[in-house]
Amino acid sequence: MSNTIVLISFYSPKSLGLRYLENALKRSGFEVETVFFKSYNSIKPKLPTETEYGILLDFIKKADPLMIGLSVMASPYMEVVYELNARLKKSFSVPVVWGGVYASISPEECMEYADYVTRGEGEGVMAELASAVKNGTDVTEIQNLVYKDADGKVVINPLRPLLQDLDAYGIPGIGGKNKHLIDNDTMVDGDPQVTSYSYEMSCSRGCPFVCSYCCSVAVMRMNKGGGKYVRFREVDNVIEELKQAKKNMKKLKVIHFWDEIFSDDPEWIDRFVKRYKKEIRLPFEVWAHPLKTNTELIRKLRSAGLYKVVMGIQSGSYHIRKEIFHRPEKNESIFKCDDIFHNEKVPQLIYDLMLRHPFETAETIKETYEMCVNFKLPFELQLHGLSFLPGADIVDKAIEMKLVTPEAMRELMHAPIQKQFDYHWKFENSDGRINYWYDLIFLTQFKSMRKAVLELAKDDLSPENRKRAAELVKKGGKLARARYWRHKAAIVLKGTLKIT
């Protein structure tokens, strides 16, 4: 009988979760082949071609796996998951297992297609399930597992307590001949990550906040009673992973920490900064939160190589933040962070805003403009719409407020991948005033346009002003692209100097 597990991710060649699963399965004695199906493109994601499906199915046939695992993390690419799942079921008789955030919060729906679903953190359940499948033993007592009983009824087993010692999960796999990227009608053997200039990792699991637009809240509730939800790895473990990344990635220039919120624990930070400055010495970026940021934290991180901070604000309207997004921070906290970032001279500062959605009005988006125009320069804006994710509280809120029908919401959440990405990045409100203020918000980040923006803001009804704003947005787009490449060149140079 085969001892091989094939793991497949979608549109995520760095897929951190899949790398942890690979490590867990290997430590349990299984061989693992990891396939990254399609590269990531946040603007124009392409559906797999017939050639690419054929390459994947041929590869799986040669691997002759015991089991196939699909990483089902988010709803935008579900059409690809459904299509691949149907082809797998037609071509192979081995169990197909779905795991990930989407599978965790929608297990019964996923069981309409999968043989098994894993909920929550999957390292333990995947290893136990693989052993049960190999040995032909009972699966009914495996925690975190969803399966069908003899009568075809879906059974959702209880969740195991959350592992508090994250170091016990080990370090996600970096490199190796068992990894493969399928894209552009070809399969490239070897880990696609090793040729990258950047390395993505996380020092923690869980988020302390309850933002309504995020699936993390559903995962938190799902694990209620299972132990502390927000957990951090030890600094030694984090540094060891980074050392492995430097060893395996010869072009490595920058580190991206993808923690929901980077640690603000003073003792942890002191240990991290000391080791990072001595052993890693690469520029890095973090996500920050207005209620988890202080001068001492940013000062210490800057000394270790912090070059970029991304902070989610989502809206300049306190009403939208508190009542719609469930974010309690007040404007004073946001402006205090702006002061800290500039006082500590963070080289690149990005504010993330979620605008032009059904909850927005001309008045609330104007409040966002007023906030942005009062930020200190320089700063950058990351503007996008609102993605309705299955399991997020904001889905029910939109339906309760009759902004969308349940049928329309389901259609939206399961729309084709390009339509969902277009809605996220290009959605325009039917209210022209909202679109006008959106344009002015975008322009506030450019020093050369501040004077024009202040003049345009005096009259949001003038057709001439709207035309002028649209023209400036085109120029701003060119400036933003040029700025992006300047930042990229600078960080590559800085990373090269730090390494040597």
Disulfide bonds with the S-S distance in Angstrom:
none
